[in-house]
């Protein structure tokens, strides 16, 4: 729907705001309805055709908490689920506005707003209502770009565009290979901290001692190998973004230490008692589902709430099949450039093979498959036979009783099957397995093959 044909309802107890919005939209929208009292919302929505609601976060009460806006947001979504809602908020209530996105709001604007920005926001939402698809990618200010045209990815792009400029803590969920690292970097590059450091730590791989030293830093002599003073990753990320990957794998003891730092916004280096103030935007990622994290025997709920102001669920590639060809062509272009190859394309048979595969390794597996194909191909058109998926990744082709068979047995059987398929040709077998000849020979020796 275009704005010229839309009916916009503005709900705010500030008469000046109502007047300003009505004057702004008077020549832009078909109808602008204003209302000071949210108690009249149900009556209005039942009797008026409303396409979009601009709703204030705070209404006059003993204490303005923003909960009034959230309450009326829920009511609007109960009465008219398909009506778009944009929250109006003050700068100090941005965390509440971000929360409103999780509870059904489509967008939010911050007072005082720029008129052009408000109109553009309304137009974008109405376009989305009318089926006009937004951009197929989310790009950072640097080189980071995430592609997608599936509904799942378009929803993520919309959410990222809203939360990236805020300082809201973000938890990125998703299977291995879905692009959680890339998403974290893209969010940083779209944030107001883009010119400050982006620091990544794989916290799941750190022991208790290394965890404190790596994140919080240490003083010379704090432990045997501490030969000099060293700042931790929190200090390195000061002013910028700290990305903690595999957050679901840290111990309860490590969680307690991390929670203390996040609550106090201070770190204390090992070997000292001096607290150091830190200013970071926190992004975390895990391949564990939120339901597993909610198990208090595994993860502290108070820490989940602290790191999860907003969550982003990166869908597996099998659930965003519309993106497979788009991504494949992107990787072909990327790797023909990297390896100085002439331009290449994918024949229809290759595209069909890509669409039919189930990608247990997600986007990462597709990327490596295309990279291998580009390197090995002799022709400018990639054929189905050029696309070789790793049997080590593809558990579906292995024994039906895979859950009860040791991993070493599965790997040995996979290697035997591929060598037999290639009539003993080690070079071709290594290529199909996604291994170097040397790595395959090591496995042959290991399994006495």
N, C-alpha and C positions, 0 to 999 in steps of 0.2 A: 504493500500500500504506500502511496506517496503522501507526503505531509499535506499537500493542498486539498486532499480529500479526507483528511483525518479529523477526528474529534478528540481534543486533548482536555483532560480534567486535571486542574492544579489544586492541591489540597495543602493549605498552609495557614496557620493562625496569624501570620504577619501580613497585614493589608498591603504594605509596601511591596512585598514579594509578589503577591497576587497581581497587583497593578502592573509591576514591571514585566512579569511573564506575559500577561494578557496583551500589553502593548507590543512586546517583542514578537509574539506569535500571531497577532491580529491579521497581518497580511500574509502569513506563512501557512496557516492551518485553516481548514474549513470552519471549525468551531473551537472556541476556547471557553471552557466552563471553569469557574473559580469557586472554591468553597473554603470557608474558615473553620468549620466545625466537622471533624471527621466522623462524628456520630451520624451525620447525614449521608455517609458514603453509600450504605446499602440502598437507601431510597433512591439516590442519584443513579447508581449503577443499574437498578432495575428499570428505571424510567427513561434513561438517556442512552443513546448509542455512544459508547466510549471506546476508543481504540488504544489510548495510552494514558497512564496516570503519572503525574509528577507529585510525589508524596514527601512531605517534610519528615525528618527523623524525630524532631522534638515538638511537642505541643505543650502549651501552658499547663503546668501541674505544680505540685509542691516541690518536686525535684525533677529536673529535666535529665533523663537518663538515656534517651534514645530508644528505650523499650516501647514507648508509645508508638513510634513509627514502625517498629518491628511487629507490634500487635496488629496495627491496621494493615500492614503488608499481608500478614497471614489471613486476615479477614477478606481482603480483596481477592487473594488467590483461592479462597474457599468459594466466594460468590461468583467470581468471573476468572476462572483459571487461565483463560487465553489472553487476558488483557496484559499488555506490557506495563511494567512499573519501573520508573526511575526514581531513586531516592535522592532527596535534597539534604545535604549535610554540611555542617561546619567543619573546618579543617581539623579541629581537635577530636572529631568523632569519626575519623576515617576507619578506625578498627571496627566500629559498629557498622559502618557502611559496607565494609568488606564482609562482615558477618551476614548482612542482609542479602548479599549475593548467594550465600549458601542456603538462605531460607526462602529463595524464590524471586528476589528482585532481579531485574534484567540489567540494570546499570545504576550508577550513581553520579551525581555532579556535586562539586564542592562550592559553597558560597564563599566569597562572591565569584560568580562564574563569568567566563567570556561569552558574550552573546553568540558569536559564531560557533563556538565549541558546543554550546547547549543545543543549538539548532542542528548541528551535524550529528550529535548523539541521538537526538530524536529521530532524525531521518534514517540513520543506520538501523535503529530498532524497527522502524516501520518497514524498511526495505526487507529486513529479515523476516518479519511477519508475512510479507507478500511473496516470499520465496526467492528473493534476490540473495545469492550466496556471497558471503564475504571473501576476502583474499584467501588464496590457497597456501599461505605460509605465514609464519611469524618470524620476523627478522630482528636481530639485535642491531645495535649501532656498529658492531664489528662485523666479522665474517660469518657469525652463527646464523643459520637459517634452518627452520623446521618446516617440512612440506606436508601437505595433506589436503584432500578435498572431501573426505568422508565427513558425515555429520558429527562423528565423535571428535575428530580433530578440529573441525570448525568451532565446536563448542569450547574446546580447550583454548583455541586462539582468542576467542572473545573474552574468556576469563583472564587470560594472560595480559591482554591489552588493558584490562581494568586494574589488575593487582600489581603488575610490574612497577608502576610509578610510586606505589606505596611502600612502606617499610614492613608490611605484614609478613610474619613468618610463614613459610610455605613447606608443606610436606608433599613430595612427589612419590607416587606409588606406581608400581608396574613391574612386569616380569623383566628378567634380564634381556638386554638387547632392544628394549622399546624406546630408548633415547632419553633416559632420565638425566644423564649428564648434560646432554645437549640442551635440554629444556632449562636446566638450572642456569647454564651460561647465557641462553637467550633472555631469560628473565633479568639477569644482572645487566645485560647490555641495553635493555629497554628501561632500566630503572634510573632514578636520579643519582645513583652511585656509579654509573657506567664508567666514569673516568677514574674510579678508585679501584683498589685491588679486588680480584676474584680469586679466592683461595679455596682449593679443594682438598679434603682429607678423607681417605678411606678408613673411617674409624673402626669398621668391623675387623680390620686386620691388626689392630693395635693391642698389645698386652696392657695390663693395668699400669705398669711403670711407664711404658712408652706413651700410653694414652695421656697421662698428666704432663709429661715432658713435651710431647708433640703439640698438644693443644694449649697448655698454659705456660710453657717455657720453663727454664731452670737457671739457677745460679751456679756459677763455677764451684765445683766440689760438692754439689748436691747429691751426687752418687758417683760411682767409680769412674765412669767414662765422661763425666761432665767437666771437660777441660776448659770451658769458657762460658761466660754468660750467653744465654740464647733466648730470644723471645719465642713465644709459642705462636700457633696459627691464629689464635684470636687476635693477638697484637698485630700480626702480619696483615690481617684483614681489616684493621681499624679504618673506619670510614667507608668500607666497601662491603662485600658480600662474603660470608663464610658458608661453604657448601660441605655438609657432612654426609658422605655417601655411606650406604649400608648401615644406617643408624639402628636398624632393627636387630643387629648382631652384637650390640655392646652389652656388657654385663650389668646387673642391677647396681653394683658398686660404682661402675663408671657412669651410669645414669644419674645417680645421686650427685656426683661431682659436677656433671654437666648442668643439672638443674640448678644447683647453687649459683653457678656462674651466670646462667641466663636470668635468674631472678635478681641477682645483685648488679648485673652488668659490670662485673669486676673480675679480674683474674689475679691469682697469686702464684708467682713462679715457685717451683720446687726449690726448697732451700732458703726461702725468705718468708717474711710475714707482711710484706708490703703489698697492699692491694693496688691494682692498676685499672683505671677506668677503660672500658672498651665500648666502641660504637660500631656495631655490625648489623647487617641484615642477614638473617639466618634462613638458609634453605637446606632441607634434609631430604634424603631419598632412601627407599627400601624396596626390596622385592617381596616383602611380606605383606599379605593383605591386612587391612586395618583391623579385621576381626581377630587376627592372631596377636597383633600389637595390644589389643584391648585386654588380653590375658595378663592379669597383674602378677602372675608368677613369672612372667617373661619380661614385661615392660610396665613401667610406672605410668599410671593414668595422668598424674599431674604433669609429667614430662610430655606426654602426648598432647595435652591441651596447650602446653607452652610452645611446642614446635609446629602446631597444626592450626594456625589461624585460618588458613585456607589449604585445602588439599587438591592436588591435580592427579587424576588417574590416567596414566599413559596406557592406552589400549594395546593389546597384543595385535600383531599384524594380521592374524587370521580374522580379527574382528573389525578390520578396516580395509577390506579387500579392494575397495575403490581406489586406494592409494598405491597399490602394488606397481602398476604400470608407470604412474607418475614418478615414484621413487626409483624404479629401475632405470628409466631414461635419464633421471638426474645423475645416478651413479655411473652410467655409461659415459655421459658427458664429462663427469668429474675425472674418471680414470683414463679416458682417451687423452685428456689434457695432461694429466700427471705423467703418463708413460709415453708421451709424444707420439701417440698413434693417430692415424687419420680418423675423421669422423665416422662413427659407427651407428647402426640402428638395429632394432630387434625385429626379426621376421615374425609373421603371425603365429607360427608354430611355437616360437620361443615365448611369445607373450602368453599363449595359452598354457604353456608349461608353468610359467610364473604364476598365473592366476590359480592354477589347480593345486599348487603345493601348499602345505599347511604351516610352514615356517615355525618350527619349535624354537629356533634361535632368533625369531622376530626380525626387526629391521637390520640388525647387525649381521644376521645370516644372509639376508638378501644382498647387503652391501658387499660382503666377502665373496659371495657367489658371482656377482657382476664383476668385481675386481679380477677374480681368477679368469673369468671368461674373456675379458678385455685383454689381459696379458697373453693368454694362450691363443687367441683367435688369429687366423691368417686372412680372413675375409672381412670386408667392411660391414657385413650383415651378420649379426649373431644368430645362430640357429639353435634349435632346441637341444641338440647334442652338445653344444658349447656350454650349456648351463648344467653344472654338476653340483648337486647339493651334498653336503657332508653326511655320510652315513653315521659318523660318530655323533652328530647332532640329531639325526632322525631316528629316534627311538621307536617310532611306529613300525619301522621295517625290521626291527629286531625280534627276538623270541617273544611269544605271547606271554610267557611267564616271567617277563623282565623284572617284575617286582621281587621275585624270589631268587634271582640269579645274581652272583657277585658281579660288580662292575668290570673286573678284570676279565671275566669269562665273556661278557657281552662284547668287550673291545676285541678280544682274541677272535671270537666268532665273526665279528664284522670284518676284521682284516682278512681272515681266511676266505670269506665269501667274496670279497672284492678281488683278491689275488686270483681265485679260481675263475671269476667272471672275466678277468683280463688275461687268462691263459698263462699266468705266471709272470707277466710283464710288470716288473717292479715300478718302472717309471710311470706307466699308466695307472697302476693301482695307487701309487702315492698321490698322483694328481686327483683321482676320484675321492680319496680319503681326505684331501685337503692338507696333506703332509708333505714335507720335503723327503727326498729319497733317504737322506741320513736319518731323519726321525723314524721313517718306516723300518729301516734296518735295525734301529735300536729296539723297536717293538718286536721285531722278528726274533731278535736275540733274547729279549726279555721273556717271551712266551714259548721259546724253544721251537719255533716254527721253521 
